[in-house]
Amino acid sequence: MGWWSVAVLLWGGVVGVCMGAVLLDVKGVPAPVPASGQPLPRPAMKPPQVPASPPFVPGVLPPPQMPVEPTSPPVQFQLREPVSVSSVAATCDENMVHVQVKKDLFGSGELIQASDISLGGCGVTGEDSVAQLLYFQSYLQACGSQVVMTNDSLVYSFSLTYLPRAISDTSAPIVRTSGAVIRIECHYLRLHNVSSNALQPAWIPYAATKTAEELLVFSLKLMTDDWKFERPSNVYYMGDLIHFEASVKQYNHVPLRVFVVCVVTAVPDAAAAPSYLFIQNHGCLVDSKLTGSSSRFLPRTQDFKLQFQLEAFRFQQGDTGSLFITCLLKATAAASPTDAEHKACSFVGHKWAGAGGEDQLCSCCDGSCGSRKARDLTSVSGMWTWHPFLSFCLC
């Protein structure tokens, strides 16, 4: 036998679908013939190792082989946290609030539009295009402010509101910033003046007046000749000047101004006789005019304190060696204007002069000041208080 060849064509699949073809071309030599004349058996052939494949099912395509993606190395990543920015500043003065806002409100580089931000409904009042700043200005009672009163303070609060609008309602209906509401507060101490000007109240509430009537503490003292200390002795000699100091403790009250009306008697009874009403007519010290003495009010240096001096004397009748002074002390708000019924006048240099400069009010001392009778001490009302029986001895 000569050379032989076998060609095998393997076809599989479904009708009309070509799955593939494998052409096997095996070439060999004639097999040796055994001696008996019988052909030798062919050695057994080991089948080739073919990778296992899913069984063939007519009409079903085998699944595609998915490529294997390479494994990525671990990535070092940290989410950026937003950083708080100081983009709003406010200043409160006596009756207004001033607010300054950076256009880069969130510190992200995105500038806000002036039309998108308001202070309680009030728009921007100024803009700095170079520094990229917006300004607001409002009275404390305007722009939707709310006021709250605490024990110590008055608090005015405002809302700074930012509502971003879309870049375009049609082509780009997006925003790149979030809305925000920022609270702004102005605190004012209730018991202090918020300006550098003196506070001049035009009225005193009834509650404040009633409290003053109940809690005011008055004092009437004999003082040393230099007015620095309370005099330890009440013994005087004829010709001495007796120094008096009338005062009122202010505590938590508004500043007060004190006034006096005084009578001297020989016994501890303001209504006894003989008597000498040497400060009368709502604050007129008449002794210097009637007797030519050195008695007078000293210039007032503090409203809550009033100093005056009386030249020592005796009663011609009923002399007991001791004198008793009874004074009515009155306190009014220092901010209240003085009038004919609230004054301290002395007759000095042949004319009347006020201890606090109220000279024009002293002209009535030669007549009648006010509607009350000068001699009727018990008719004096209001915040007057008795300070009876400050006694001194004349030797």
C-alpha positions as CSV (number, residue, x, y, z in Angstrom):
1,M,0.0,0.0,0.0
2,G,1.2,3.4,-0.7
3,W,0.7,6.7,1.3
4,W,-2.9,7.4,2.4
5,S,-4.6,10.3,3.9
6,V,-7.8,11.0,5.7
7,A,-9.5,14.3,5.7
8,V,-12.4,14.8,8.2
9,L,-14.6,17.9,8.1
10,L,-16.5,18.5,11.3
11,W,-19.7,20.6,11.0
12,G,-22.1,21.6,13.7
13,G,-24.8,24.1,14.4
14,V,-28.2,24.8,13.2
15,V,-29.5,25.1,9.8
16,G,-28.1,28.1,8.0
17,V,-25.6,28.9,10.8
18,C,-21.9,27.9,10.5
19,M,-20.5,27.1,13.8
20,G,-17.0,26.5,12.5
21,A,-14.8,23.9,10.7
22,V,-11.7,21.9,11.8
23,L,-9.7,20.1,9.1
24,L,-7.6,17.2,10.3
25,D,-4.9,16.0,7.9
26,V,-3.1,12.9,9.3
27,K,-0.2,11.5,7.2
28,G,1.3,8.0,8.0
29,V,3.3,5.0,6.5
30,P,2.1,1.5,5.6
31,A,1.7,-0.7,8.6
32,P,4.0,-3.7,8.9
33,V,2.6,-7.2,8.0
34,P,3.1,-9.9,10.6
35,A,4.7,-13.2,9.7
36,S,1.5,-15.1,9.6
37,G,0.4,-12.9,6.8
38,Q,-2.2,-11.1,9.1
39,P,-1.8,-7.4,9.4
40,L,-0.5,-6.2,12.8
41,P,-2.9,-4.4,14.9
42,R,-2.5,-0.7,15.1
43,P,-1.3,0.7,18.3
44,A,-3.9,2.5,20.4
45,M,-4.0,6.2,19.9
46,K,-4.4,8.5,23.0
47,P,-7.1,11.0,22.3
48,P,-5.9,14.6,22.4
49,Q,-6.7,16.7,25.5
50,V,-9.4,19.1,24.6
51,P,-10.7,21.7,27.1
52,A,-14.1,20.9,28.5
53,S,-16.8,22.9,26.9
54,P,-20.5,23.2,27.7
55,P,-22.6,20.5,26.0
56,F,-23.9,21.4,22.6
57,V,-27.5,22.3,22.5
58,P,-29.0,22.9,19.1
59,G,-30.4,26.4,18.7
60,V,-28.6,27.8,21.8
61,L,-25.6,30.0,21.5
62,P,-22.8,29.5,24.1
63,P,-22.3,32.4,26.6
64,P,-19.7,34.9,25.5
65,Q,-16.5,34.9,27.4
66,M,-16.3,38.2,29.5
67,P,-12.8,39.8,29.7
68,V,-11.3,40.0,33.2
69,E,-10.7,43.6,34.4
70,P,-7.4,44.2,36.1
71,T,-7.7,45.0,39.9
72,S,-7.2,48.7,40.7
73,P,-4.8,49.6,43.5
74,P,-6.3,51.3,46.6
75,V,-6.9,55.0,46.3
76,Q,-6.2,57.5,49.1
77,F,-9.3,59.8,49.1
78,Q,-10.8,62.1,51.7
79,L,-14.1,64.1,51.2
80,R,-13.5,67.8,51.4
81,E,-15.4,69.3,54.3
82,P,-16.9,72.8,53.9
83,V,-15.0,75.5,55.7
84,S,-17.0,78.1,57.6
85,V,-16.3,81.6,56.4
86,S,-16.8,85.1,58.0
87,S,-18.7,86.8,55.2
88,V,-21.2,88.9,57.2
89,A,-20.4,91.7,59.6
90,A,-22.9,93.9,61.5
91,T,-22.6,97.1,63.5
92,C,-25.3,98.5,65.8
93,D,-25.4,102.2,66.8
94,E,-27.9,104.3,68.7
95,N,-30.8,103.8,66.3
96,M,-29.6,101.9,63.3
97,V,-28.0,98.6,62.2
98,H,-25.3,98.5,59.4
99,V,-24.6,95.1,57.7
100,Q,-21.7,94.3,55.3
101,V,-21.9,91.1,53.2
102,K,-19.2,89.6,51.0
103,K,-20.4,88.6,47.5
104,D,-18.5,85.4,48.0
105,L,-21.0,84.5,50.7
106,F,-20.0,80.9,51.0
107,G,-16.3,81.2,50.4
108,S,-16.6,79.0,47.3
109,G,-15.7,81.5,44.7
110,E,-19.3,81.9,43.4
111,L,-20.5,85.5,43.7
112,I,-24.1,86.1,44.7
113,Q,-26.3,88.6,43.0
114,A,-27.4,91.7,44.9
115,S,-31.0,91.1,43.9
116,D,-31.0,87.7,45.6
117,I,-30.3,88.9,49.1
118,S,-32.4,91.1,51.5
119,L,-32.4,92.3,55.1
120,G,-35.9,91.5,56.3
121,G,-37.3,92.3,52.9
122,C,-35.2,95.5,52.4
123,G,-32.8,95.5,49.5
124,V,-29.1,96.4,49.2
125,T,-28.4,100.1,50.0
126,G,-24.8,100.1,48.7
127,E,-22.3,98.1,46.8
128,D,-18.5,98.0,46.4
129,S,-17.6,96.4,43.1
130,V,-13.9,96.5,43.8
131,A,-14.0,94.9,47.2
132,Q,-17.0,92.7,46.2
133,L,-19.1,93.9,49.1
134,L,-22.8,94.6,49.6
135,Y,-24.2,97.0,52.2
136,F,-27.5,97.2,54.1
137,Q,-28.6,99.9,56.5
138,S,-31.8,100.0,58.5
139,Y,-33.5,101.7,61.5
140,L,-33.9,99.4,64.5
141,Q,-37.7,99.4,64.1
142,A,-37.7,98.8,60.3
143,C,-36.9,96.0,57.8
144,G,-39.0,93.3,59.6
145,S,-37.1,93.7,62.9
146,Q,-38.4,92.0,66.1
147,V,-37.7,93.3,69.6
148,V,-37.4,91.2,72.7
149,M,-37.0,92.6,76.2
150,T,-34.9,90.6,78.8
151,N,-34.1,91.5,82.4
152,D,-31.0,93.4,81.3
153,S,-31.3,94.1,77.6
154,L,-33.4,95.1,74.6
155,V,-32.6,92.8,71.6
156,Y,-33.5,93.8,68.1
157,S,-33.2,90.9,65.6
158,F,-33.1,90.9,61.8
159,S,-33.1,88.1,59.2
160,L,-30.6,88.4,56.3
161,T,-32.1,86.1,53.7
162,Y,-30.4,84.8,50.5
163,L,-32.6,83.0,47.9
164,P,-30.6,82.2,44.7
165,R,-32.3,82.3,41.4
166,A,-31.6,80.0,38.4
167,I,-28.9,81.1,36.0
168,S,-31.5,80.9,33.3
169,D,-35.1,79.8,33.5
170,T,-34.9,78.1,30.1
171,S,-31.4,77.3,28.9
172,A,-29.8,76.7,32.4
173,P,-32.4,76.3,35.1
174,I,-29.7,75.6,37.8
175,V,-28.1,77.2,40.8
176,R,-24.6,76.8,42.2
177,T,-25.2,78.1,45.7
178,S,-27.6,77.2,48.5
179,G,-30.1,79.4,50.1
180,A,-29.4,80.8,53.6
181,V,-31.0,82.7,56.4
182,I,-28.6,84.6,58.7
183,R,-29.8,86.1,62.1
184,I,-28.5,89.5,63.1
185,E,-29.0,90.8,66.6
186,C,-28.4,94.2,68.3
187,H,-28.3,94.2,72.1
188,Y,-28.8,97.3,74.2
189,L,-28.5,97.5,78.0
190,R,-31.8,98.7,79.4
191,L,-30.3,100.6,82.3
192,H,-27.6,102.5,80.3
193,N,-27.6,105.3,77.8
194,V,-26.6,104.0,74.3
195,S,-25.3,107.4,73.2
196,S,-22.7,109.9,74.4
197,N,-25.4,112.5,75.0
198,A,-27.1,113.0,78.4
199,L,-30.4,111.1,78.7
200,Q,-33.1,113.6,79.4
201,P,-36.4,111.7,80.3
202,A,-39.5,113.8,79.8
203,W,-41.6,111.9,82.2
204,I,-41.4,109.5,85.1
205,P,-43.7,106.4,85.1
206,Y,-46.1,106.1,88.0
207,A,-44.5,102.8,89.0
208,A,-41.1,104.5,89.3
209,T,-42.6,107.3,91.3
210,K,-44.4,105.0,93.7
211,T,-41.2,102.9,94.2
212,A,-39.3,106.1,95.0
213,E,-41.8,107.2,97.6
214,E,-41.5,103.9,99.4
215,L,-37.7,103.3,99.2
216,L,-36.0,106.7,99.2
217,V,-33.7,107.2,102.2
218,F,-33.1,110.7,103.3
219,S,-30.4,112.0,105.6
220,L,-29.8,115.3,107.5
221,K,-26.5,115.7,109.3
222,L,-24.4,118.2,111.2
223,M,-21.0,118.6,109.4
224,T,-17.5,119.8,110.3
225,D,-16.4,123.2,109.2
226,D,-14.6,121.8,106.2
227,W,-17.7,119.8,105.2
228,K,-15.7,116.5,105.0
229,F,-17.0,114.7,108.0
230,E,-20.1,114.4,110.2
231,R,-19.6,116.6,113.3
232,P,-19.2,114.4,116.4
233,S,-20.6,117.2,118.7
234,N,-23.8,119.2,118.6
235,V,-22.5,122.0,120.9
236,Y,-22.2,125.4,119.4
237,Y,-21.4,129.0,120.6
238,M,-23.1,132.2,119.7
239,G,-21.6,133.4,116.4
240,D,-20.8,129.9,115.1
241,L,-22.0,128.7,111.8
242,I,-24.0,125.5,112.0
243,H,-23.3,123.4,108.9
244,F,-26.1,121.1,107.6
245,E,-26.0,118.5,104.9
246,A,-29.3,117.1,103.5
247,S,-29.0,114.2,101.1
248,V,-30.9,111.3,99.6
249,K,-29.6,107.8,98.9
250,Q,-30.1,107.0,95.2
251,Y,-29.6,103.2,95.1
252,N,-31.3,102.0,91.9
253,H,-33.3,105.1,91.2
254,V,-32.7,107.6,88.4
255,P,-30.4,110.5,89.5
256,L,-32.2,112.6,92.1
257,R,-32.1,116.2,93.3
258,V,-32.9,117.1,96.9
259,F,-34.7,120.2,98.4
260,V,-35.4,121.3,102.0
261,V,-37.8,123.4,104.1
262,C,-36.7,123.8,107.8
263,V,-38.1,125.1,111.0
264,V,-36.3,125.6,114.4
265,T,-38.1,125.2,117.7
266,A,-37.1,125.3,121.4
267,V,-38.7,121.9,122.0
268,P,-38.9,118.7,119.9
269,D,-42.2,119.7,118.3
270,A,-42.3,121.3,114.9
271,A,-45.7,122.9,115.7
272,A,-44.6,124.4,119.0
273,A,-44.0,128.1,119.7
274,P,-41.7,129.9,119.5
275,S,-40.5,128.7,116.1
276,Y,-38.4,130.1,113.3
277,L,-39.1,128.9,109.7
278,F,-35.7,130.0,108.3
279,I,-36.1,128.0,105.0
280,Q,-39.6,128.6,103.7
281,N,-41.6,129.3,100.6
282,H,-40.4,126.1,98.9
283,G,-36.7,126.6,99.4
284,C,-36.1,130.3,100.3
285,L,-33.5,130.7,103.1
286,V,-34.7,134.0,104.6
287,D,-32.4,134.3,107.6
288,S,-29.7,136.3,105.8
289,K,-32.3,138.8,104.5
290,L,-34.2,139.1,107.8
291,T,-31.2,139.3,110.1
292,G,-28.2,140.2,107.9
293,S,-26.5,136.9,108.9
294,S,-24.1,134.7,106.9
295,S,-26.7,132.0,106.6
296,R,-27.0,130.6,103.0
297,F,-27.0,127.6,100.7
298,L,-23.6,126.6,99.4
299,P,-23.4,126.2,95.6
300,R,-24.8,122.8,94.7
301,T,-22.1,120.4,93.5
302,Q,-24.1,117.2,93.5
303,D,-27.8,117.0,92.9
304,F,-28.6,114.4,95.6
305,K,-26.8,116.5,98.2
306,L,-27.6,120.0,99.5
307,Q,-25.4,121.9,102.0
308,F,-26.4,125.0,103.9
309,Q,-25.3,127.0,106.9
310,L,-27.2,128.8,109.7
311,E,-25.7,131.3,112.0
312,A,-26.3,130.2,115.7
313,F,-29.0,132.1,117.6
314,R,-31.2,131.9,120.7
315,F,-34.9,132.5,121.1
316,Q,-35.6,135.7,123.1
317,Q,-38.4,133.9,124.9
318,G,-38.5,130.3,126.0
319,D,-34.8,129.8,125.9
320,T,-33.9,126.3,127.1
321,G,-30.3,126.2,125.9
322,S,-31.2,123.8,123.2
323,L,-32.7,124.2,119.7
324,F,-34.4,121.5,117.6
325,I,-34.5,121.6,113.8
326,T,-37.1,119.8,111.8
327,C,-36.8,119.6,108.1
328,L,-38.9,118.4,105.2
329,L,-36.7,116.8,102.5
330,K,-38.0,116.3,99.0
331,A,-36.4,114.5,96.1
332,T,-37.2,114.9,92.4
333,A,-35.6,113.4,89.3
334,A,-32.5,115.3,88.5
335,A,-33.5,115.5,84.9
336,S,-36.7,117.3,85.8
337,P,-36.5,121.1,85.4
338,T,-36.5,123.2,88.5
339,D,-39.4,125.5,89.2
340,A,-40.8,127.8,91.8
341,E,-41.7,124.9,94.1
342,H,-38.4,123.1,93.6
343,K,-35.5,125.4,94.4
344,A,-32.8,126.4,96.9
345,C,-32.4,130.2,97.2
346,S,-30.2,132.4,99.4
347,F,-30.2,136.2,99.9
348,V,-26.5,137.1,99.1
349,G,-25.2,140.5,98.1
350,H,-28.6,142.1,98.3
351,K,-30.2,139.7,95.8
352,W,-31.6,136.2,95.6
353,A,-29.4,133.5,94.1
354,G,-30.0,129.9,93.4
355,A,-27.7,127.2,94.7
356,G,-27.9,125.5,91.4
357,G,-28.0,128.6,89.3
358,E,-31.8,128.9,89.1
359,D,-31.6,132.7,90.1
360,Q,-34.7,133.5,88.0
361,L,-36.8,131.2,90.1
362,C,-35.8,133.0,93.3
363,S,-37.5,136.3,92.6
364,C,-40.7,134.9,94.1
365,C,-39.0,134.6,97.5
366,D,-40.1,138.1,98.3
367,G,-43.7,137.0,97.7
368,S,-45.4,133.6,97.5
369,C,-43.9,130.7,95.5
370,G,-46.5,128.3,94.4
371,S,-50.0,127.7,95.7
372,R,-49.2,126.3,99.1
373,K,-48.9,128.5,102.2
374,A,-45.2,128.8,103.2
375,R,-46.0,128.4,107.0
376,D,-48.1,125.2,106.5
377,L,-45.5,122.5,106.7
378,T,-48.0,119.7,107.0
379,S,-49.6,120.6,103.6
380,V,-46.4,119.6,101.7
381,S,-47.0,116.3,99.9
382,G,-45.4,114.3,97.2
383,M,-41.9,112.8,98.0
384,W,-41.3,115.1,101.0
385,T,-40.3,113.3,104.2
386,W,-40.0,114.6,107.7
387,H,-36.5,114.6,109.3
388,P,-37.4,115.7,112.8
389,F,-35.6,116.9,115.8
390,L,-32.0,117.4,114.8
391,S,-31.0,119.1,118.1
392,F,-28.0,121.3,118.9
393,C,-27.0,123.1,122.1
394,L,-26.0,126.7,122.3
395,C,-23.7,127.5,125.2
